Amino acid sequence: MTRTKKGIFSIFLAVVLLLCPMLLMACGEEPEEGHYNIVLTNATVPPMMATLSCLESDDTTYMWYGRQQTFTNPEKLGFEMLENNNAPSVGISSEAVDEIANTVLDLYMNDSSVTFDFYVTDYACEAALRIFVAQDIPTANYTVHLLEDGTGSYTYFTQLYGSETGSQDFEADVDAFEDVLAQVKNGTYQYSIDAYHYDLTYVYAMQNNVEYMLQYPELLESQDQEMNTYLESVNTVKANLTEMFNDLSAEGQQTFKDAVFDSAYIDPIMKQDNGKKTLVVCGTSFSGEEFGSLTDEVKNGTAEQKFEVFFNQIMEDYPDYNIVIKPHPSWGLDDPSTTANEKGAGWTSNDCEGAYERRVAYCEENNIKVLPGQVPMEVLIWAYGDDIKIGGYSSTLYMNAQPNMTLFFILADNDLNTLGQPLPSLIENGTLGDGVRVYYPNGDQVAYQDYEF
């Protein structure tokens, strides 16, 4: 072939390569993608952690999240959102798992070289087994990212492996996990993805294609030194939400905030034009939201009286602040028209008659504004951090508070160690600032103690 003919052929080939994708799209087919992000989460921290990881990715992201109002405007993320109207309040929807499993298998059967990043709430690691292992997807084709579920991930670790015999319990779970894998592969495993499976979580994170994303992995500690040695084989990755948010571009940060909350609705609550600063009290009752059964005495009003007494004291101690309530996301929204399932047992005080109405009336009488319960407080901290202070009941959100932003905690006893892990360690090492107040009940009164660090 002459040099001229070679040149003409090269130009022709370049034109063909350029036109091929255009011709495919003209025929209704898009070029095949080689990689996908898949998000399957519940709670608050996991969907935020996954979204921050995928927001500026060039790959298609499929997303399912359980708490429907975690994102006010999810369409702004640009993800392929899966239906979540029937999402359980805890755990992962089996329908969502099946839908994702079918999608993954279809993509793999169409192209065996396709790869996936799979983001899932840590306690629901069974979903990864169902979607990938049970369908014989090679481990080289996917990476599983287990996502911390806030303080629960550290608390469960302490309960499971924190004692002086923690390594023995861990070894038993390692053996049990091998049995689980065998059952998954032969199709006999009984899944319960809507339940907590921390007995599998830390062991699964030892697999080569699995990483465990934690905000403070260094605070997973055991009294058993051998267990601490085992931890070196768990593939933990430090993934602090605030740092992940700060790593986004300015445009990405704005997109994230726009997806999470409606500033036109939230701004008047967080920035009341009366010359006062804003103090956000997070949570609405002891132990998260009064988990478990309540005594007849509590159902007859004691819990509500304590609620009012505590807020009376807070308003007295902080008169220069507008008091705003941010309910716990699992257990209450501010809108009385929402369904009982969305309100949850805590905001209605486990069926204490009239509790919800009494709290609403109390807030109205005292000009206390109430934020939507499921909007992640962490994002509000990033958006309004220079203008607000926070305090309240034990919560994951304090793990992303700025130093000296947290003024107080409301506890059942005067004991900082009753806070969910790893908050006591963060307080002790000064991450939350120079000091904090603890409010606690003393009979029918409220007592407090100031701690300095």
VOPAGU-2260 file (C-alpha; in pm, 1 decimal, decimal comma):
REM VOPAGU-2260
SITE   aa  ch    i         X         Y         Z
SITE  MET   A    0       0,0       0,0       0,0
SITE  THR   A    1     138,9     340,9     -96,1
SITE  ARG   A    2     191,2     614,9     158,8
SITE  THR   A    3    -103,3     810,3       8,4
SITE  LYS   A    4    -334,8     509,0      31,3
SITE  LYS   A    5    -218,4     443,8     388,5
SITE  GLY   A    6    -301,8     801,6     478,1
SITE  ILE   A    7    -648,3     779,0     323,2
SITE  PHE   A    8    -711,9     447,0     505,3
SITE  SER   A    9    -602,1     596,1     839,1
SITE  ILE   A   10    -839,3     888,5     794,7
SITE  PHE   A   11   -1122,6     651,3     698,2
SITE  LEU   A   12   -1058,0     432,3    1005,6
SITE  ALA   A   13   -1054,2     732,7    1236,6
SITE  VAL   A   14   -1386,0     854,8    1094,1
SITE  VAL   A   15   -1541,7     506,9    1139,9
SITE  LEU   A   16   -1424,6     487,0    1502,7
SITE  LEU   A   17   -1564,6     832,4    1566,7
SITE  LEU   A   18   -1901,5     753,9    1409,5
SITE  CYS   A   19   -1956,3     408,5    1566,6
SITE  PRO   A   20   -2084,3     536,2    1905,7
SITE  MET   A   21   -2302,3     792,5    1726,1
SITE  LEU   A   22   -2449,2     523,6    1500,4
SITE  LEU   A   23   -2521,2     301,2    1801,0
SITE  MET   A   24   -2705,7     581,8    1977,7
SITE  ALA   A   25   -2895,9     664,3    1658,0
SITE  CYS   A   26   -3016,5     303,5    1657,9
SITE  GLY   A   27   -3138,6     335,8    2014,8
SITE  GLU   A   28   -2834,8     163,2    2170,6
SITE  GLU   A   29   -2572,3     328,6    2385,5
SITE  PRO   A   30   -2209,5     214,4    2404,1
SITE  GLU   A   31   -2157,8     -48,6    2671,4
SITE  GLU   A   32   -2025,4      70,1    3004,1
SITE  GLY   A   33   -1754,4    -124,4    3176,1
SITE  HIS   A   34   -1822,0     -22,3    3536,0
SITE  TYR   A   35   -2121,0      53,7    3760,8
SITE  ASN   A   36   -2171,4     185,3    4113,1
SITE  ILE   A   37   -2453,1      21,7    4310,2
SITE  VAL   A   38   -2581,0     164,1    4638,5
SITE  LEU   A   39   -2804,6     -30,8    4878,5
SITE  THR   A   40   -2843,8     146,7    5211,6
SITE  ASN   A   41   -3063,8     238,6    5502,8
SITE  ALA   A   42   -3011,8     466,1    5806,9
SITE  THR   A   43   -2837,0     804,0    5768,3
SITE  VAL   A   44   -2460,2     768,2    5750,2
SITE  PRO   A   45   -2452,4     488,6    5485,3
SITE  PRO   A   46   -2647,0     671,3    5210,0
SITE  MET   A   47   -2443,1     985,1    5271,3
SITE  MET   A   48   -2114,7     794,2    5266,9
SITE  ALA   A   49   -2208,3     616,5    4943,7
SITE  THR   A   50   -2336,7     933,4    4779,1
SITE  LEU   A   51   -2023,1    1127,7    4865,9
SITE  SER   A   52   -1820,4     841,4    4713,6
SITE  CYS   A   53   -2017,6     826,9    4387,6
SITE  LEU   A   54   -2140,9    1181,9    4328,3
SITE  GLU   A   55   -1856,4    1288,0    4100,4
SITE  SER   A   56   -1807,5     948,2    3937,6
SITE  ASP   A   57   -1839,0     924,8    3559,0
SITE  ASP   A   58   -2003,4     582,5    3590,9
SITE  THR   A   59   -2374,2     504,9    3618,5
SITE  THR   A   60   -2488,2     474,3    3981,0
SITE  TYR   A   61   -2793,8     270,0    4079,8
SITE  MET   A   62   -2921,6     368,3    4424,5
SITE  TRP   A   63   -3174,8     238,2    4676,8
SITE  TYR   A   64   -3205,8     398,8    5020,1
SITE  GLY   A   65   -3450,0     313,2    5294,3
SITE  ARG   A   66   -3546,5     634,3    5471,7
SITE  GLN   A   67   -3748,7     810,8    5207,7
SITE  GLN   A   68   -3684,7    1165,5    5325,8
SITE  THR   A   69   -3308,2    1135,4    5363,3
SITE  PHE   A   70   -3297,6    1323,0    5031,7
SITE  THR   A   71   -3550,1    1595,9    4962,9
SITE  ASN   A   72   -3449,1    1625,1    4596,8
SITE  PRO   A   73   -3278,9    1293,0    4506,3
SITE  GLU   A   74   -3312,3    1359,7    4133,0
SITE  LYS   A   75   -3040,0    1623,8    4162,5
SITE  LEU   A   76   -2781,0    1350,9    4227,7
SITE  GLY   A   77   -2809,1    1220,0    3871,6
SITE  PHE   A   78   -2832,8     858,5    3991,7
SITE  GLU   A   79   -3066,9     585,6    3872,6
SITE  MET   A   80   -3300,7     570,6    4173,0
SITE  LEU   A   81   -3475,3     244,8    4260,7
SITE  GLU   A   82   -3827,2     241,8    4406,0
SITE  ASN   A   83   -3831,2     268,1    4787,7
SITE  ASN   A   84   -4194,9     338,4    4877,9
SITE  ASN   A   85   -4221,7      13,2    5073,9
SITE  ALA   A   86   -3885,1      48,0    5247,2
SITE  PRO   A   87   -3866,8    -111,1    5594,4
SITE  SER   A   88   -3778,8     119,8    5883,6
SITE  VAL   A   89   -3483,0    -107,7    5963,8
SITE  GLY   A   90   -3278,2    -322,2    5729,1
SITE  ILE   A   91   -3285,2    -357,3    5352,3
SITE  SER   A   92   -3581,0    -428,7    5125,6
SITE  SER   A   93   -3574,7    -784,3    4986,3
SITE  GLU   A   94   -3741,9    -650,0    4671,8
SITE  ALA   A   95   -3455,4    -406,2    4621,3
SITE  VAL   A   96   -3201,5    -685,7    4669,6
SITE  ASP   A   97   -3377,9    -900,6    4409,4
SITE  GLU   A   98   -3398,7    -612,0    4162,6
SITE  ILE   A   99   -3030,3    -532,1    4199,6
SITE  ALA   A  100   -2936,9    -901,4    4178,3
SITE  ASN   A  101   -3122,5    -928,3    3847,5
SITE  THR   A  102   -2959,9    -611,4    3714,9
SITE  VAL   A  103   -2611,3    -729,3    3810,9
SITE  LEU   A  104   -2663,5   -1069,5    3654,4
SITE  ASP   A  105   -2798,7    -918,4    3330,6
SITE  LEU   A  106   -2500,7    -685,7    3302,3
SITE  TYR   A  107   -2257,2    -966,8    3373,7
SITE  MET   A  108   -2418,3   -1207,4    3124,9
SITE  ASN   A  109   -2401,5    -934,3    2861,6
SITE  ASP   A  110   -2035,4    -859,6    2934,6
SITE  SER   A  111   -1832,7   -1087,7    3160,4
SITE  SER   A  112   -1566,8    -816,2    3202,3
SITE  VAL   A  113   -1808,3    -569,6    3364,3
SITE  THR   A  114   -1708,6    -449,5    3713,1
SITE  PHE   A  115   -1899,2    -309,0    4008,5
SITE  ASP   A  116   -1844,9    -102,8    4321,1
SITE  PHE   A  117   -2114,5    -217,6    4561,8
SITE  TYR   A  118   -2193,6       8,4    4859,2
SITE  VAL   A  119   -2405,9    -145,5    5136,0
SITE  THR   A  120   -2487,9     -70,9    5500,1
SITE  ASP   A  121   -2250,2    -280,7    5708,6
SITE  TYR   A  122   -2509,1    -486,1    5897,3
SITE  ALA   A  123   -2671,4    -587,6    5564,9
SITE  CYS   A  124   -2362,3    -758,0    5422,9
SITE  GLU   A  125   -2584,2   -1059,9    5343,6
SITE  ALA   A  126   -2701,4    -858,1    5042,7
SITE  ALA   A  127   -2355,1    -881,9    4885,6
SITE  LEU   A  128   -2363,1   -1259,2    4928,6
SITE  ARG   A  129   -2706,1   -1280,9    4764,2
SITE  ILE   A  130   -2622,0   -1048,4    4473,3
SITE  PHE   A  131   -2269,9   -1160,5    4389,1
SITE  VAL   A  132   -2162,6   -1483,6    4559,6
SITE  ALA   A  133   -2490,5   -1670,9    4503,6
SITE  GLN   A  134   -2485,5   -1572,8    4135,3
SITE  ASP   A  135   -2124,4   -1684,6    4080,8
SITE  ILE   A  136   -1997,6   -1336,9    3991,0
SITE  PRO   A  137   -1615,7   -1364,1    4009,2
SITE  THR   A  138   -1462,5   -1168,8    4296,9
SITE  ALA   A  139   -1235,9    -990,8    4047,3
SITE  ASN   A  140   -1547,2    -824,0    3904,1
SITE  TYR   A  141   -1666,0    -643,4    4216,3
SITE  THR   A  142   -1556,5    -460,2    4526,9
SITE  VAL   A  143   -1783,8    -447,1    4829,9
SITE  HIS   A  144   -1779,9    -133,3    5042,3
SITE  LEU   A  145   -1934,7    -195,1    5385,1
SITE  LEU   A  146   -2060,7     137,7    5519,2
SITE  GLU   A  147   -2054,4     230,7    5885,2
SITE  ASP   A  148   -2396,3     274,7    6046,9
SITE  GLY   A  149   -2280,5     541,4    6289,7
SITE  THR   A  150   -2232,4     466,9    6657,3
SITE  GLY   A  151   -2400,3     125,9    6616,9
SITE  SER   A  152   -2102,8     -12,2    6426,3
SITE  TYR   A  153   -1866,6      66,0    6714,2
SITE  THR   A  154   -2110,8     -34,3    6986,0
SITE  TYR   A  155   -2176,1    -374,0    6827,5
SITE  PHE   A  156   -1803,8    -433,3    6787,5
SITE  THR   A  157   -1755,9    -367,1    7158,0
SITE  GLN   A  158   -2043,3    -598,5    7247,5
SITE  LEU   A  159   -1921,7    -878,3    7020,9
SITE  TYR   A  160   -1544,3    -861,2    7053,3
SITE  GLY   A  161   -1452,3    -596,3    7308,8
SITE  SER   A  162   -1417,3    -824,9    7610,4
SITE  GLU   A  163   -1109,3   -1012,2    7729,0
SITE  THR   A  164   -1228,9   -1318,5    7534,4
SITE  GLY   A  165   -1315,2   -1124,5    7217,9
SITE  SER   A  166   -1076,3   -1322,4    6998,2
SITE  GLN   A  167   -1250,5   -1650,8    7082,7
SITE  ASP   A  168   -1585,2   -1506,8    6973,6
SITE  PHE   A  169   -1427,1   -1371,6    6656,8
SITE  GLU   A  170   -1272,9   -1708,0    6571,9
SITE  ALA   A  171   -1613,4   -1871,1    6614,4
SITE  ASP   A  172   -1766,1   -1616,6    6375,6
SITE  VAL   A  173   -1487,2   -1678,1    6122,1
SITE  ASP   A  174   -1575,1   -2049,0    6123,3
SITE  ALA   A  175   -1946,6   -1971,1    6103,1
SITE  PHE   A  176   -1886,1   -1742,4    5805,2
SITE  GLU   A  177   -1724,6   -2025,3    5611,4
SITE  ASP   A  178   -2042,0   -2228,7    5666,9
SITE  VAL   A  179   -2250,3   -1932,2    5548,8
SITE  LEU   A  180   -2047,0   -1904,9    5227,4
SITE  ALA   A  181   -2090,3   -2276,2    5160,6
SITE  GLN   A  182   -2467,4   -2251,6    5209,8
SITE  VAL   A  183   -2489,7   -1943,5    4987,2
SITE  LYS   A  184   -2304,1   -2121,1    4708,4
SITE  ASN   A  185   -2517,5   -2435,3    4724,8
SITE  GLY   A  186   -2841,6   -2237,5    4752,7
SITE  THR   A  187   -2949,0   -2346,4    5102,1
SITE  TYR   A  188   -2879,5   -2026,7    5298,6
SITE  GLN   A  189   -3178,7   -1857,5    5463,1
SITE  TYR   A  190   -3138,3   -1482,6    5420,5
SITE  SER   A  191   -3266,9   -1230,2    5672,6
SITE  ILE   A  192   -3136,3    -908,6    5520,2
SITE  ASP   A  193   -3382,4    -698,6    5718,7
SITE  ALA   A  194   -3195,5    -793,3    6039,2
SITE  TYR   A  195   -2861,4    -684,7    6187,5
SITE  HIS   A  196   -2573,4    -919,5    6101,9
SITE  TYR   A  197   -2270,8    -769,0    6269,9
SITE  ASP   A  198   -2157,0   -1123,7    6348,0
SITE  LEU   A  199   -2081,2   -1142,3    5972,2
SITE  THR   A  200   -1974,0    -783,7    5908,2
SITE  TYR   A  201   -1626,1    -769,5    6058,4
SITE  VAL   A  202   -1540,0   -1119,2    5934,1
SITE  TYR   A  203   -1658,9   -1043,9    5579,5
SITE  ALA   A  204   -1430,9    -739,0    5575,2
SITE  MET   A  205   -1133,1    -976,0    5579,9
SITE  GLN   A  206   -1206,8   -1078,9    5220,1
SITE  ASN   A  207    -966,3    -937,2    4959,8
SITE  ASN   A  208   -1240,1    -762,8    4761,2
SITE  VAL   A  209   -1415,5    -612,3    5065,6
SITE  GLU   A  210   -1340,2    -291,9    5253,7
SITE  TYR   A  211   -1506,7    -153,2    5563,1
SITE  MET   A  212   -1554,0     223,9    5549,8
SITE  LEU   A  213   -1550,6     370,9    5900,7
SITE  GLN   A  214   -1519,3     727,8    6018,9
SITE  TYR   A  215   -1294,9     627,4    6309,7
SITE  PRO   A  216   -1155,4     277,0    6246,3
SITE  GLU   A  217    -880,3     350,7    6497,1
SITE  LEU   A  218   -1143,8     350,3    6771,5
SITE  LEU   A  219   -1236,1     -15,4    6722,5
SITE  GLU   A  220   -1059,3    -156,3    7025,3
SITE  SER   A  221   -1079,9    -471,4    7235,6
SITE  GLN   A  222    -955,8    -564,0    7581,9
SITE  ASP   A  223    -823,9    -880,1    7414,5
SITE  GLN   A  224    -487,1    -808,6    7253,2
SITE  GLU   A  225    -523,4   -1107,7    7022,0
SITE  MET   A  226    -848,7    -957,6    6897,5
SITE  ASN   A  227    -667,1    -632,2    6825,3
SITE  THR   A  228    -419,7    -837,2    6622,4
SITE  TYR   A  229    -706,8    -992,1    6426,4
SITE  LEU   A  230    -826,4    -639,0    6351,0
SITE  GLU   A  231    -515,1    -586,2    6141,7
SITE  SER   A  232    -661,9    -836,8    5894,4
SITE  VAL   A  233    -992,3    -650,9    5870,3
SITE  ASN   A  234    -977,8    -420,2    5567,6
SITE  THR   A  235   -1089,0     -95,8    5729,7
SITE  VAL   A  236   -1072,7     236,6    5548,1
SITE  LYS   A  237   -1100,5     573,4    5720,8
SITE  ALA   A  238   -1387,2     763,8    5559,7
SITE  ASN   A  239   -1493,3    1065,1    5766,1
SITE  LEU   A  240   -1806,3    1226,9    5622,7
SITE  THR   A  241   -1688,1    1584,4    5670,7
SITE  GLU   A  242   -1356,8    1512,4    5501,0
SITE  MET   A  243   -1536,2    1336,1    5213,9
SITE  PHE   A  244   -1767,0    1635,4    5170,8
SITE  ASN   A  245   -1474,2    1876,1    5175,2
SITE  ASP   A  246   -1301,5    1668,6    4905,4
SITE  LEU   A  247   -1586,6    1737,3    4661,5
SITE  SER   A  248   -1560,9    2023,2    4418,0
SITE  ALA   A  249   -1757,2    2337,9    4502,2
SITE  GLU   A  250   -2016,1    2233,2    4246,0
SITE  GLY   A  251   -2035,4    1883,4    4393,5
SITE  GLN   A  252   -2085,1    2021,1    4744,6
SITE  GLN   A  253   -2371,4    2240,7    4626,9
SITE  THR   A  254   -2531,2    1953,0    4437,4
SITE  PHE   A  255   -2513,1    1736,3    4748,1
SITE  LYS   A  256   -2672,0    2001,6    4970,2
SITE  ASP   A  257   -2943,5    2072,0    4713,3
SITE  ALA   A  258   -3027,2    1701,2    4699,4
SITE  VAL   A  259   -3051,4    1664,6    5076,3
SITE  PHE   A  260   -3261,2    1962,6    5183,9
SITE  ASP   A  261   -3473,5    2246,1    5054,1
SITE  SER   A  262   -3297,2    2565,1    5161,8
SITE  ALA   A  263   -3613,1    2771,8    5105,6
SITE  TYR   A  264   -3780,2    2562,2    5378,6
SITE  ILE   A  265   -3481,7    2512,2    5610,6
SITE  ASP   A  266   -3330,2    2864,2    5602,1
SITE  PRO   A  267   -3616,1    3032,7    5793,4
SITE  ILE   A  268   -3582,0    2768,0    6066,8
SITE  MET   A  269   -3204,5    2786,4    6096,3
SITE  LYS   A  270   -3174,3    3162,6    6041,7
SITE  GLN   A  271   -3456,4    3331,5    6231,7
SITE  ASP   A  272   -3433,5    3706,1    6184,9
SITE  ASN   A  273   -3452,3    3814,5    6548,1
SITE  GLY   A  274   -3089,8    3876,0    6640,8
SITE  LYS   A  275   -3046,2    3544,0    6820,9
SITE  LYS   A  276   -2817,2    3255,2    6729,3
SITE  THR   A  277   -2949,0    2904,0    6670,3
SITE  LEU   A  278   -2920,2    2605,9    6906,2
SITE  VAL   A  279   -3030,3    2273,6    6755,6
SITE  VAL   A  280   -3135,8    2012,0    7011,5
SITE  CYS   A  281   -3102,2    1670,8    6848,6
SITE  GLY   A  282   -3316,0    1370,6    6939,8
SITE  THR   A  283   -3630,7    1367,9    7150,0
SITE  SER   A  284   -3591,5    1117,2    7433,4
SITE  PHE   A  285   -3360,2     883,7    7621,6
SITE  SER   A  286   -3186,4     586,0    7460,1
SITE  GLY   A  287   -3230,8     717,6    7109,1
SITE  GLU   A  288   -3608,2     728,0    7114,0
SITE  GLU   A  289   -3725,1     519,4    7411,5
SITE  PHE   A  290   -3643,9     183,4    7258,4
SITE  GLY   A  291   -3827,8    -115,9    7399,5
SITE  SER   A  292   -4135,2    -146,0    7618,0
SITE  LEU   A  293   -4239,3     138,1    7845,9
SITE  THR   A  294   -4381,3     101,9    8194,1
SITE  ASP   A  295   -4734,8     214,2    8273,4
SITE  GLU   A  296   -4584,5     503,0    8468,8
SITE  VAL   A  297   -4400,9     631,2    8163,1
SITE  LYS   A  298   -4703,5     581,3    7938,9
SITE  ASN   A  299   -4905,6     790,1    8183,0
SITE  GLY   A  300   -4693,4    1092,4    8107,8
SITE  THR   A  301   -4361,4    1078,6    8293,7
SITE  ALA   A  302   -4161,0    1074,8    7970,0
SITE  GLU   A  303   -4345,2    1379,2    7837,6
SITE  GLN   A  304   -4301,0    1569,7    8162,3
SITE  LYS   A  305   -3927,6    1506,7    8147,1
SITE  PHE   A  306   -3923,7    1629,2    7787,2
SITE  GLU   A  307   -4081,1    1957,6    7892,6
SITE  VAL   A  308   -3869,3    1996,7    8206,8
SITE  PHE   A  309   -3547,1    1948,0    8011,5
SITE  PHE   A  310   -3644,8    2199,2    7745,1
SITE  ASN   A  311   -3755,1    2449,2    8008,6
SITE  GLN   A  312   -3406,9    2423,8    8159,4
SITE  ILE   A  313   -3232,9    2452,1    7822,4
SITE  MET   A  314   -3430,4    2766,9    7733,2
SITE  GLU   A  315   -3344,9    2916,1    8073,1
SITE  ASP   A  316   -2972,1    2838,4    8034,9
SITE  TYR   A  317   -2942,5    2955,0    7673,5
SITE  PRO   A  318   -3167,8    3263,2    7642,8
SITE  ASP   A  319   -2962,3    3411,5    7359,4
SITE  TYR   A  320   -3047,2    3123,3    7125,8
SITE  ASN   A  321   -3345,9    3025,6    6917,6
SITE  ILE   A  322   -3416,6    2663,8    7013,6
SITE  VAL   A  323   -3469,6    2427,1    6720,7
SITE  ILE   A  324   -3548,2    2056,3    6754,5
SITE  LYS   A  325   -3403,6    1797,3    6515,9
SITE  PRO   A  326   -3585,3    1466,4    6589,9
SITE  HIS   A  327   -3399,2    1138,8    6557,6
SITE  PRO   A  328   -3436,0    1025,1    6192,1
SITE  SER   A  329   -3565,4     678,1    6279,9
SITE  TRP   A  330   -3837,3     792,7    6509,5
SITE  GLY   A  331   -4012,5    1103,0    6401,9
SITE  LEU   A  332   -4093,2    1371,5    6150,5
SITE  ASP   A  333   -4228,9    1717,5    6214,5
SITE  ASP   A  334   -4534,7    1686,7    5992,1
SITE  PRO   A  335   -4850,0    1559,9    6172,2
SITE  SER   A  336   -4991,0    1440,5    5838,0
SITE  THR   A  337   -4720,9    1177,0    5791,0
SITE  THR   A  338   -4807,8     811,2    5839,1
SITE  ALA   A  339   -4761,3     630,6    6168,7
SITE  ASN   A  340   -4479,3     429,2    6011,5
SITE  GLU   A  341   -4292,8     746,8    5919,2
SITE  LYS   A  342   -4344,2     909,9    6257,9
SITE  GLY   A  343   -4212,4     606,2    6438,0
SITE  ALA   A  344   -4256,3     491,7    6795,0
SITE  GLY   A  345   -4028,8     749,2    6954,6
SITE  TRP   A  346   -4183,7    1075,7    6844,4
SITE  THR   A  347   -4522,0     931,4    6947,6
SITE  SER   A  348   -4357,6     795,5    7264,5
SITE  ASN   A  349   -4440,4     430,5    7203,9
SITE  ASP   A  350   -4814,1     493,1    7183,9
SITE  CYS   A  351   -4832,2     716,1    7490,8
SITE  GLU   A  352   -5173,3     868,0    7429,5
SITE  GLY   A  353   -5153,8    1228,9    7313,5
SITE  ALA   A  354   -4773,8    1249,0    7339,1
SITE  TYR   A  355   -4722,4    1371,1    6984,2
SITE  GLU   A  356   -4989,6    1638,5    7016,6
SITE  ARG   A  357   -4853,6    1754,2    7354,7
SITE  ARG   A  358   -4504,8    1795,6    7215,4
SITE  VAL   A  359   -4629,2    1983,9    6910,2
SITE  ALA   A  360   -4834,1    2216,8    7134,7
SITE  TYR   A  361   -4534,4    2271,4    7365,4
SITE  CYS   A  362   -4310,8    2365,4    7072,6
SITE  GLU   A  363   -4570,6    2606,4    6933,4
SITE  GLU   A  364   -4622,6    2774,1    7272,1
SITE  ASN   A  365   -4248,1    2827,0    7315,2
SITE  ASN   A  366   -4166,5    2921,0    6955,0
SITE  ILE   A  367   -3952,0    2609,4    6912,8
SITE  LYS   A  368   -3914,3    2523,2    6545,7
SITE  VAL   A  369   -3889,4    2157,1    6440,5
SITE  LEU   A  370   -3672,4    2033,4    6153,6
SITE  PRO   A  371   -3768,4    1735,9    5934,5
SITE  GLY   A  372   -3650,8    1428,8    6123,6
SITE  GLN   A  373   -3490,4    1244,6    5834,3
SITE  VAL   A  374   -3279,4    1528,1    5694,0
SITE  PRO   A  375   -2919,7    1432,4    5789,0
SITE  MET   A  376   -2799,0    1668,6    6059,8
SITE  GLU   A  377   -2443,5    1629,7    5933,1
SITE  VAL   A  378   -2536,8    1814,3    5613,7
SITE  LEU   A  379   -2698,3    2094,3    5811,4
SITE  ILE   A  380   -2374,9    2123,2    6009,0
SITE  TRP   A  381   -2182,8    2167,5    5683,1
SITE  ALA   A  382   -2433,3    2421,0    5554,1
SITE  TYR   A  383   -2487,7    2627,7    5870,9
SITE  GLY   A  384   -2190,2    2529,5    6087,5
SITE  ASP   A  385   -2056,1    2880,0    6149,0
SITE  ASP   A  386   -2392,6    3003,1    6276,6
SITE  ILE   A  387   -2521,8    2722,2    6499,8
SITE  LYS   A  388   -2455,0    2528,1    6818,0
SITE  ILE   A  389   -2588,1    2179,2    6891,3
SITE  GLY   A  390   -2668,1    1952,7    7184,0
SITE  GLY   A  391   -2903,7    1673,3    7278,9
SITE  TYR   A  392   -2932,0    1299,8    7313,6
SITE  SER   A  393   -2671,8    1044,0    7206,9
SITE  SER   A  394   -2638,0    1040,5    6829,3
SITE  THR   A  395   -2397,8     961,8    6547,2
SITE  LEU   A  396   -2415,0    1319,4    6423,3
SITE  TYR   A  397   -2166,8    1445,2    6685,8
SITE  MET   A  398   -1894,2    1249,8    6506,7
SITE  ASN   A  399   -1896,0    1529,1    6247,3
SITE  ALA   A  400   -1946,6    1826,8    6476,5
SITE  GLN   A  401   -1692,9    2106,2    6462,1
SITE  PRO   A  402   -1479,7    2158,3    6776,5
SITE  ASN   A  403   -1674,2    2345,5    7046,4
SITE  MET   A  404   -1997,2    2326,0    6846,3
SITE  THR   A  405   -2152,0    2079,0    7095,1
SITE  LEU   A  406   -2271,3    2253,6    7409,4
SITE  PHE   A  407   -2435,4    1970,2    7601,3
SITE  PHE   A  408   -2571,4    1616,8    7613,4
SITE  ILE   A  409   -2895,7    1500,4    7770,9
SITE  LEU   A  410   -2835,6    1165,2    7942,3
SITE  ALA   A  411   -3031,1     937,1    8169,5
SITE  ASP   A  412   -2737,6     948,1    8416,6
SITE  ASN   A  413   -2443,3    1176,0    8479,6
SITE  ASP   A  414   -2208,7     945,2    8291,2
SITE  LEU   A  415   -2050,3    1031,2    7955,5
SITE  ASN   A  416   -1971,0     663,2    7905,2
SITE  THR   A  417   -2340,4     596,9    7846,3
SITE  LEU   A  418   -2307,4     774,4    7511,1
SITE  GLY   A  419   -2284,8     547,3    7207,9
SITE  GLN   A  420   -1935,5     447,0    7099,4
SITE  PRO   A  421   -1708,1     610,5    6993,0
SITE  LEU   A  422   -1842,2     937,6    7137,8
SITE  PRO   A  423   -1682,5     892,9    7484,4
SITE  SER   A  424   -1341,5     854,1    7319,4
SITE  LEU   A  425   -1397,1    1157,7    7095,6
SITE  ILE   A  426   -1491,2    1365,8    7399,7
SITE  GLU   A  427   -1193,9    1241,8    7599,1
SITE  ASN   A  428    -940,5    1314,6    7324,5
SITE  GLY   A  429   -1076,8    1664,5    7266,7
SITE  THR   A  430   -1222,9    1609,8    6919,2
SITE  LEU   A  431   -1550,9    1773,3    7023,6
SITE  GLY   A  432   -1380,6    2065,6    7193,2
SITE  ASP   A  433   -1273,4    2201,8    7529,9
SITE  GLY   A  434   -1575,8    2107,2    7735,8
SITE  VAL   A  435   -1935,7    1992,8    7743,1
SITE  ARG   A  436   -2232,7    2005,9    7981,9
SITE  VAL   A  437   -2432,0    1698,4    8083,9
SITE  TYR   A  438   -2798,8    1737,2    8173,2
SITE  TYR   A  439   -2953,6    1447,5    8364,3
SITE  PRO   A  440   -3270,4    1385,1    8568,8
SITE  ASN   A  441   -3259,7    1429,2    8944,2
SITE  GLY   A  442   -3600,4    1320,2    9063,3
SITE  ASP   A  443   -3850,3    1563,1    8914,2
SITE  GLN   A  444   -3579,3    1820,5    8853,7
SITE  VAL   A  445   -3296,8    1863,0    8602,5
SITE  ALA   A  446   -2938,6    1860,8    8722,7
SITE  TYR   A  447   -2624,7    1928,8    8521,9
SITE  GLN   A  448   -2248,6    1907,8    8540,4
SITE  ASP   A  449   -1990,9    2085,4    8328,0
SITE  TYR   A  450   -1688,9    1886,2    8208,9
SITE  GLU   A  451   -1364,4    2037,5    8082,0
SITE  PHE   A  452   -1106,5    1854,0    7875,7
